[in-house]
Amino acid sequence: MAHVPQLFAGVMSGTSLDGVDAVVVDFAPGDGKLCALRGAAHLPFEPALRAELLALQTTGPDELVRVARAGNALADVYSTALSAACRDGGVMAADVIAAGVHGQTVRHRPEEGWTWQINNPSRVVEQAGMTVVADFRSRDIAAGGQGAPLVPAFHAALFGSADEHRVIVNLGGIANITDLPPGGEVRGFDTGPGNVLLDLWCARHQGTPFDANGTWAATGTPDAAVLRTLSDEPFFALLPPKSTGRDLFNAAWLDERLAAMLWHGRAEDMQATLTALTALAVAAAIAAHAPDATTMLVAGGGARNGTLLRMLQTARPAMQVATTDTMGVASDQVEALAFAWLARETLAGRPGNLPAVTGASGLRVLGACYPR
């Protein structure tokens, strides 16, 4: 029988604001695997759009108009990325069943019952020529959940093992973990900052958007006193389910604590300290909630930070630390793949959340559909 593909697309622009990743995936590859990548593309944000998205993380003038314009600009980038992924895979847009387009989070307030992802799904439909599923977080939050993280269910489907206790660590702007005990309940939550503070400090002192491979951090030495102060943030001590974002971990959060300490150290030492903060928060979360895990699989932009990976290995010496690339899944494509999978689940009428992860009152079908 001829292979009949089940093509879905996924788009992700994360908290790091480095750009857009898009994938086209076949969920019926015919080889017993969950999915097969057909095409992929990455588009960096233009500096003006990135600056506006950063500015919209905090209250400012004329926000309604600026959010609407940013939504249109994002939709244009999403559409271009989807088209590029289709070309990369030799796929016609009309053959893609749907695209999961998450949008760009600028506010996340589950404690108030809402979250906001800038997007214009209708514009993506018109330009990319495919059905779009968007607004994945709102239904979970309406059901009393955090609305995040949403990738653990996909992590379980893709990386779950019957004989190895794995933890998936996503190091985007915010870091989160997924605990995959063999035969046990899947759990996951945000652990704190991933790359967001590293990128902030590097841009401020090096004039570059991120610390490539953690090279600059490697020239510094973590400041133990600063690390203790930053680690006193109450979020770290909260029990899951929990989620966070730039609403908490931002320039003001960092600057207030450094000012209170009258800190005047070397910039490279602070870069090393912030890298250690990310690593130690992840390691502490694993120690507290997945102490028996033997393998740590790392995804997201932080998977390309060699210094951060070494700190993770040092913090959890008994674990095998590797990127998802070692499993045949590109570390910078995992979240885009997850939103393609979530779009598939939505159209099939299947739940996309895990109440044990988000704290929702039950399983829910996520997202809103915008037909082609």
KOLGUVEX-277842 format. One record per residue (C-alpha): residue in one letter; chain; z, x, y. Coordinates in pm, whole numbers, plus 50000, padded with zeros to 5 digits. Each point is the difference from the previous one (the first is absolute). Last residue first. Layout:
N
+--------+--------+-------+-------+-------+
: residu : chaine :     w :     u :     v :
+--------+--------+-------+-------+-------+
:      A :      A :     Z :     X :     Y :
...
+--------+--------+-------+-------+-------+
//
This chain:
372
+--------+--------+-------+-------+-------+
: residu : chaine :     w :     u :     v :
+--------+--------+-------+-------+-------+
:      R :      A : 50520 : 49200 : 52750 :
:      P :      A : 50335 : 49831 : 49949 :
:      Y :      A : 50311 : 50096 : 50200 :
:      C :      A : 50294 : 49986 : 49759 :
:      A :      A : 50365 : 50024 : 50107 :
:      G :      A : 50243 : 50224 : 49819 :
:      L :      A : 50255 : 49996 : 49723 :
:      V :      A : 50056 : 49779 : 49696 :
:      R :      A : 50376 : 49987 : 49967 :
:      L :      A : 50261 : 50091 : 49737 :
:      G :      A : 50352 : 49896 : 50091 :
:      S :      A : 50281 : 49998 : 50254 :
:      A :      A : 49865 : 50314 : 50164 :
:      G :      A : 50216 : 50313 : 49978 :
:      T :      A : 49705 : 50235 : 50046 :
:      V :      A : 50025 : 50211 : 49685 :
:      A :      A : 50177 : 49772 : 49751 :
:      P :      A : 49791 : 49715 : 50143 :
:      L :      A : 49679 : 50178 : 49896 :
:      N :      A : 49705 : 49892 : 50212 :
:      G :      A : 49635 : 49944 : 49915 :
:      P :      A : 50024 : 49664 : 49826 :
:      R :      A : 49686 : 49877 : 49821 :
:      G :      A : 49761 : 49741 : 50138 :
:      A :      A : 49695 : 50194 : 49880 :
:      L :      A : 49884 : 50043 : 50358 :
:      T :      A : 50341 : 50141 : 50095 :
:      E :      A : 50016 : 50236 : 49701 :
:      R :      A : 49660 : 50145 : 50083 :
:      A :      A : 50098 : 50050 : 50365 :
:      L :      A : 50316 : 50175 : 49878 :
:      W :      A : 49790 : 50232 : 49785 :
:      A :      A : 49778 : 50096 : 50294 :
:      F :      A : 50322 : 50045 : 50197 :
:      A :      A : 50137 : 50239 : 49738 :
:      L :      A : 49680 : 50204 : 49991 :
:      A :      A : 50033 : 50053 : 50375 :
:      E :      A : 50359 : 50108 : 49940 :
:      V :      A : 49907 : 50248 : 49725 :
:      Q :      A : 49708 : 50160 : 50183 :
:      D :      A : 50165 : 50301 : 50164 :
:      S :      A : 50156 : 50119 : 49673 :
:      A :      A : 49668 : 49995 : 49816 :
:      V :      A : 50055 : 49839 : 49659 :
:      G :      A : 49911 : 50210 : 49694 :
:      M :      A : 50359 : 50032 : 49880 :
:      T :      A : 50032 : 50352 : 50143 :
:      D :      A : 49872 : 49856 : 50328 :
:      T :      A : 50315 : 49786 : 50000 :
:      T :      A : 50181 : 50304 : 50136 :
:      A :      A : 50249 : 50197 : 49794 :
:      V :      A : 50377 : 50051 : 49976 :
:      Q :      A : 50149 : 50043 : 49651 :
:      M :      A : 50365 : 49916 : 50032 :
:      A :      A : 50299 : 50219 : 49917 :
:      P :      A : 49984 : 50180 : 50334 :
:      R :      A : 50036 : 49685 : 50213 :
:      A :      A : 50081 : 50140 : 50348 :
:      T :      A : 49805 : 50320 : 49935 :
:      Q :      A : 49699 : 49801 : 49877 :
:      L :      A : 50013 : 49775 : 50305 :
:      M :      A : 50026 : 50304 : 50227 :
:      R :      A : 49697 : 50154 : 49831 :
:      L :      A : 49804 : 49678 : 50050 :
:      L :      A : 50095 : 49995 : 50369 :
:      T :      A : 49884 : 50359 : 50045 :
:      G :      A : 49672 : 49928 : 49824 :
:      N :      A : 49915 : 49707 : 50225 :
:      R :      A : 49691 : 49842 : 49843 :
:      A :      A : 50209 : 49740 : 49815 :
:      G :      A : 50142 : 49909 : 50340 :
:      G :      A : 49679 : 49814 : 50081 :
:      G :      A : 50067 : 49745 : 49728 :
:      A :      A : 50085 : 50046 : 49634 :
:      V :      A : 50266 : 50185 : 49800 :
:      L :      A : 50071 : 49961 : 49630 :
:      M :      A : 50359 : 50088 : 49907 :
:      T :      A : 50067 : 50040 : 49628 :
:      T :      A : 50328 : 50006 : 49806 :
:      A :      A : 50175 : 49688 : 50128 :
:      D :      A : 50358 : 49965 : 49871 :
:      P :      A : 50160 : 49990 : 50345 :
:      A :      A : 49785 : 49709 : 50121 :
:      H :      A : 50217 : 49819 : 50257 :
:      A :      A : 50245 : 50250 : 50146 :
:      A :      A : 49830 : 50327 : 49910 :
:      I :      A : 49658 : 49855 : 50087 :
:      A :      A : 50123 : 49883 : 50339 :
:      A :      A : 50166 : 50335 : 50064 :
:      A :      A : 49677 : 50184 : 49917 :
:      V :      A : 49797 : 49782 : 50236 :
:      A :      A : 50251 : 50047 : 50282 :
:      L :      A : 50017 : 50373 : 49923 :
:      A :      A : 49624 : 50046 : 50023 :
:      T :      A : 49957 : 49806 : 50325 :
:      L :      A : 50295 : 50174 : 50164 :
:      A :      A : 49878 : 50339 : 49874 :
:      T :      A : 49670 : 49950 : 50182 :
:      L :      A : 50195 : 49905 : 50312 :
:      T :      A : 50207 : 50318 : 49970 :
:      A :      A : 49696 : 50222 : 49947 :
:      Q :      A : 49838 : 49855 : 50310 :
:      M :      A : 50333 : 50049 : 50180 :
:      D :      A : 50002 : 50365 : 49899 :
:      E :      A : 49643 : 50034 : 50129 :
:      A :      A : 50108 : 49869 : 50340 :
:      R :      A : 50273 : 50261 : 50034 :
:      G :      A : 50342 : 49878 : 50099 :
:      H :      A : 50136 : 49834 : 50313 :
:      W :      A : 50203 : 49707 : 49862 :
:      L :      A : 50252 : 49847 : 50242 :
:      M :      A : 50121 : 49799 : 49700 :
:      A :      A : 49977 : 49670 : 50188 :
:      A :      A : 49658 : 50107 : 50126 :
:      L :      A : 49879 : 50063 : 49644 :
:      R :      A : 50119 : 49657 : 49892 :
:      E :      A : 49841 : 49817 : 50292 :
:      D :      A : 49675 : 50194 : 49959 :
:      L :      A : 49959 : 49903 : 49635 :
:      W :      A : 50050 : 49625 : 50040 :
:      A :      A : 49801 : 49995 : 50324 :
:      A :      A : 49706 : 50177 : 49834 :
:      N :      A : 49981 : 49751 : 49714 :
:      F :      A : 50172 : 49902 : 49677 :
:      L :      A : 50135 : 49652 : 50068 :
:      D :      A : 49716 : 49769 : 50109 :
:      R :      A : 49769 : 50272 : 49866 :
:      G :      A : 50063 : 49862 : 49654 :
:      T :      A : 50261 : 49868 : 49760 :
:      S :      A : 50050 : 49821 : 49671 :
:      K :      A : 50297 : 49905 : 49786 :
:      P :      A : 50075 : 49834 : 49668 :
:      P :      A : 50192 : 50216 : 49946 :
:      L :      A : 50347 : 50125 : 50092 :
:      L :      A : 50050 : 50133 : 50350 :
:      A :      A : 50134 : 50355 : 50028 :
:      F :      A : 49676 : 50149 : 50134 :
:      F :      A : 49969 : 49725 : 50259 :
:      P :      A : 50338 : 50096 : 50148 :
:      E :      A : 49861 : 50323 : 50155 :
:      D :      A : 50251 : 50269 : 49904 :
:      S :      A : 49714 : 50205 : 49855 :
:      L :      A : 49890 : 50091 : 50351 :
:      T :      A : 50340 : 50151 : 50076 :
:      R :      A : 50021 : 50187 : 49669 :
:      L :      A : 49649 : 50141 : 50047 :
:      V :      A : 50087 : 50109 : 50352 :
:      A :      A : 50300 : 50194 : 49871 :
:      A :      A : 49804 : 50155 : 49711 :
:      D :      A : 49715 : 50124 : 50218 :
:      P :      A : 49702 : 50043 : 49766 :
:      T :      A : 49836 : 50343 : 50030 :
:      G :      A : 49657 : 50047 : 50153 :
:      T :      A : 49673 : 50169 : 49908 :
:      A :      A : 49943 : 49757 : 49711 :
:      A :      A : 50010 : 49710 : 50246 :
:      W :      A : 49688 : 50143 : 50166 :
:      T :      A : 49808 : 50016 : 49672 :
:      G :      A : 50103 : 49651 : 49889 :
:      N :      A : 49660 : 49965 : 49830 :
:      A :      A : 49851 : 49912 : 50340 :
:      D :      A : 50282 : 49911 : 50242 :
:      F :      A : 49863 : 49686 : 50161 :
:      P :      A : 49832 : 49866 : 50315 :
:      T :      A : 49959 : 50341 : 50165 :
:      G :      A : 50131 : 50100 : 50342 :
:      Q :      A : 50250 : 50242 : 49847 :
:      H :      A : 50325 : 49893 : 50165 :
:      R :      A : 49964 : 49626 : 50064 :
:      A :      A : 49735 : 49934 : 49736 :
:      C :      A : 50207 : 50185 : 49739 :
:      W :      A : 50316 : 49812 : 50092 :
:      L :      A : 49834 : 49659 : 49976 :
:      D :      A : 49813 : 50087 : 49681 :
:      L :      A : 50318 : 50112 : 49827 :
:      L :      A : 50184 : 49693 : 50129 :
:      V :      A : 49744 : 49759 : 49854 :
:      N :      A : 49924 : 50194 : 49683 :
:      G :      A : 50240 : 49825 : 49764 :
:      P :      A : 50290 : 49842 : 50181 :
:      G :      A : 50244 : 49787 : 49803 :
:      T :      A : 50048 : 49914 : 49631 :
:      D :      A : 49791 : 49683 : 49990 :
:      F :      A : 50052 : 49799 : 49684 :
:      G :      A : 49905 : 49966 : 49636 :
:      R :      A : 50096 : 49845 : 49670 :
:      V :      A : 49814 : 49927 : 49679 :
:      E :      A : 50227 : 49860 : 49731 :
:      G :      A : 50014 : 50190 : 49674 :
:      G :      A : 49767 : 50052 : 49703 :
:      P :      A : 49947 : 50364 : 50095 :
:      P :      A : 50170 : 50051 : 50340 :
:      L :      A : 49753 : 49980 : 50290 :
:      D :      A : 50192 : 50051 : 50326 :
:      T :      A : 49779 : 49966 : 50307 :
:      I :      A : 50087 : 50208 : 50305 :
:      N :      A : 49933 : 49968 : 50370 :
:      A :      A : 49939 : 50240 : 50285 :
:      I :      A : 49900 : 49888 : 50349 :
:      G :      A : 49706 : 50162 : 50178 :
:      G :      A : 49855 : 50031 : 49653 :
:      L :      A : 50177 : 50184 : 49721 :
:      N :      A : 49977 : 49765 : 49703 :
:      V :      A : 50228 : 50112 : 49720 :
:      I :      A : 49929 : 49860 : 49653 :
:      V :      A : 50293 : 50043 : 49763 :
:      R :      A : 49929 : 50041 : 49631 :
:      H :      A : 50205 : 49954 : 49685 :
:      E :      A : 49766 : 50101 : 49718 :
:      D :      A : 49949 : 49820 : 49667 :
:      A :      A : 49835 : 49667 : 50070 :
:      S :      A : 49846 : 50114 : 50326 :
:      G :      A : 49926 : 49814 : 50325 :
:      F :      A : 49752 : 50175 : 50227 :
:      L :      A : 49730 : 49741 : 50073 :
:      A :      A : 50166 : 49662 : 49936 :
:      A :      A : 50343 : 50120 : 50110 :
:      H :      A : 49861 : 50165 : 50314 :
:      F :      A : 49818 : 49675 : 50074 :
:      A :      A : 50327 : 49805 : 49986 :
:      P :      A : 50167 : 50275 : 50204 :
:      V :      A : 49741 : 49979 : 50285 :
:      L :      A : 50154 : 49716 : 50202 :
:      P :      A : 50282 : 50195 : 50169 :
:      A :      A : 50065 : 49792 : 50189 :
:      G :      A : 50002 : 49634 : 50101 :
:      Q :      A : 50377 : 50032 : 50031 :
:      G :      A : 50060 : 49679 : 49811 :
:      G :      A : 50142 : 49660 : 50094 :
:      A :      A : 49711 : 49788 : 49876 :
:      A :      A : 49845 : 50004 : 50348 :
:      I :      A : 50016 : 50380 : 49978 :
:      D :      A : 49800 : 49992 : 49677 :
:      R :      A : 49746 : 49769 : 50157 :
:      S :      A : 49961 : 50217 : 50308 :
:      R :      A : 49929 : 50334 : 49831 :
:      F :      A : 49643 : 49960 : 49876 :
:      D :      A : 49835 : 49899 : 50327 :
:      A :      A : 49642 : 50062 : 49882 :
:      V :      A : 49746 : 49907 : 49731 :
:      V :      A : 49639 : 50049 : 50105 :
:      T :      A : 49679 : 49859 : 49854 :
:      M :      A : 49704 : 50232 : 50052 :
:      G :      A : 49724 : 50060 : 50253 :
:      A :      A : 50155 : 50302 : 50168 :
:      Q :      A : 49932 : 49882 : 50356 :
:      E :      A : 50065 : 49627 : 49975 :
:      V :      A : 50286 : 50031 : 49752 :
:      V :      A : 50158 : 50281 : 50203 :
:      R :      A : 49985 : 49783 : 50314 :
:      S :      A : 50176 : 49720 : 49816 :
:      P :      A : 50268 : 50243 : 49884 :
:      N :      A : 50099 : 50100 : 50355 :
:      N :      A : 50297 : 50232 : 49953 :
:      I :      A : 50328 : 50114 : 50152 :
:      Q :      A : 50280 : 49966 : 49745 :
:      W :      A : 50312 : 49823 : 50117 :
:      T :      A : 50314 : 49918 : 49802 :
:      W :      A : 50235 : 49705 : 50012 :
:      G :      A : 50323 : 49845 : 49874 :
:      E :      A : 50246 : 50154 : 50247 :
:      E :      A : 50146 : 50238 : 49738 :
:      P :      A : 49641 : 50053 : 49887 :
:      R :      A : 49924 : 50165 : 50335 :
:      H :      A : 49694 : 50223 : 49958 :
:      R :      A : 49806 : 50065 : 50319 :
:      V :      A : 49678 : 50197 : 50051 :
:      T :      A : 49861 : 49982 : 49646 :
:      Q :      A : 49627 : 50065 : 49986 :
:      G :      A : 49794 : 49764 : 49787 :
:      H :      A : 50023 : 49938 : 49624 :
:      V :      A : 49634 : 49946 : 49918 :
:      G :      A : 49958 : 49908 : 49633 :
:      A :      A : 49626 : 49963 : 49945 :
:      A :      A : 49844 : 49727 : 49790 :
:      I :      A : 49748 : 49937 : 49721 :
:      V :      A : 49787 : 50302 : 50088 :
:      D :      A : 49644 : 49934 : 49880 :
:      A :      A : 49886 : 49877 : 50342 :
:      A :      A : 50104 : 50335 : 50148 :
:      M :      A : 49746 : 50174 : 49778 :
:      V :      A : 50137 : 50298 : 49809 :
:      G :      A : 49851 : 50348 : 49973 :
:      G :      A : 50351 : 50143 : 49986 :
:      D :      A : 49986 : 50205 : 50319 :
:      R :      A : 49800 : 49726 : 50168 :
:      C :      A : 50272 : 49747 : 49919 :
:      A :      A : 50268 : 50236 : 50127 :
:      A :      A : 49803 : 50046 : 50325 :
:      S :      A : 49968 : 49624 : 50045 :
:      L :      A : 50373 : 49958 : 49949 :
:      A :      A : 50074 : 50279 : 50248 :
:      T :      A : 49770 : 49846 : 50262 :
:      S :      A : 50164 : 49662 : 49954 :
:      Y :      A : 50351 : 50146 : 50029 :
:      V :      A : 49902 : 50194 : 50311 :
:      D :      A : 49852 : 49688 : 50164 :
:      A :      A : 50301 : 49794 : 49898 :
:      L :      A : 50225 : 50260 : 50160 :
:      A :      A : 49817 : 49971 : 50330 :
:      N :      A : 50019 : 49621 : 49985 :
:      G :      A : 50371 : 50010 : 49924 :
:      A :      A : 50053 : 50253 : 50279 :
:      R :      A : 49839 : 49756 : 50244 :
:      A :      A : 50225 : 49718 : 49884 :
:      V :      A : 50309 : 50222 : 50010 :
:      R :      A : 49914 : 50115 : 50353 :
:      V :      A : 49952 : 49643 : 50122 :
:      L :      A : 50331 : 49886 : 49856 :
:      E :      A : 50182 : 50315 : 50109 :
:      D :      A : 49929 : 49973 : 50371 :
:      P :      A : 50276 : 50248 : 50089 :
:      G :      A : 50207 : 50188 : 49743 :
:      T :      A : 50236 : 49953 : 49707 :
:      T :      A : 49987 : 50276 : 49740 :
:      Q :      A : 49772 : 50066 : 49702 :
:      L :      A : 49712 : 49898 : 50226 :
:      A :      A : 49995 : 50347 : 50152 :
:      L :      A : 49932 : 50157 : 49662 :
:      L :      A : 49712 : 49762 : 49938 :
:      E :      A : 49868 : 50078 : 50348 :
:      A :      A : 50015 : 50375 : 49942 :
:      R :      A : 49824 : 49963 : 49666 :
:      L :      A : 49728 : 49792 : 50161 :
:      A :      A : 49945 : 50255 : 50277 :
:      P :      A : 50003 : 50295 : 49759 :
:      E :      A : 49730 : 49847 : 49774 :
:      F :      A : 50155 : 49917 : 49668 :
:      P :      A : 49886 : 50203 : 49701 :
:      L :      A : 49767 : 49831 : 49751 :
:      H :      A : 50047 : 50055 : 49627 :
:      A :      A : 49760 : 49871 : 49738 :
:      A :      A : 50004 : 49912 : 49631 :
:      G :      A : 49771 : 49873 : 49726 :
:      R :      A : 50004 : 49877 : 49640 :
:      L :      A : 50358 : 50073 : 49900 :
:      A :      A : 50076 : 49872 : 49652 :
:      C :      A : 50268 : 49749 : 49914 :
:      L :      A : 50272 : 49899 : 49757 :
:      K :      A : 49874 : 50221 : 49719 :
:      G :      A : 49883 : 49872 : 49663 :
:      D :      A : 49654 : 50148 : 50037 :
:      G :      A : 49812 : 49690 : 50111 :
:      P :      A : 50029 : 50070 : 50370 :
:      A :      A : 50114 : 49646 : 50080 :
:      F :      A : 50202 : 50053 : 50317 :
:      D :      A : 49716 : 50186 : 50171 :
:      V :      A : 50121 : 50147 : 50328 :
:      V :      A : 49850 : 50052 : 50345 :
:      V :      A : 50222 : 50209 : 50224 :
:      A :      A : 50083 : 50029 : 50368 :
:      D :      A : 50234 : 50239 : 50180 :
:      V :      A : 50047 : 49956 : 50374 :
:      G :      A : 50137 : 50244 : 50257 :
:      D :      A : 50285 : 50237 : 50074 :
:      L :      A : 50233 : 49728 : 50121 :
:      S :      A : 50295 : 50137 : 49799 :
:      T :      A : 50125 : 49645 : 49948 :
:      G :      A : 49705 : 49915 : 49783 :
:      S :      A : 49641 : 49891 : 50029 :
:      M :      A : 49895 : 49857 : 49665 :
:      V :      A : 49687 : 49830 : 49877 :
:      G :      A : 49929 : 49866 : 49653 :
:      A :      A : 49685 : 49883 : 49829 :
:      F :      A : 49947 : 49791 : 49689 :
:      L :      A : 49731 : 50015 : 49733 :
:      Q :      A : 50029 : 49836 : 49661 :
:      P :      A : 49715 : 50166 : 49813 :
:      V :      A : 49806 : 49830 : 49720 :
:      H :      A : 49922 : 50262 : 49735 :
:      A :      A : 49718 : 49888 : 49775 :
:      M :      A : 50093 : 49868 : 49656 :
+--------+--------+-------+-------+-------+
//
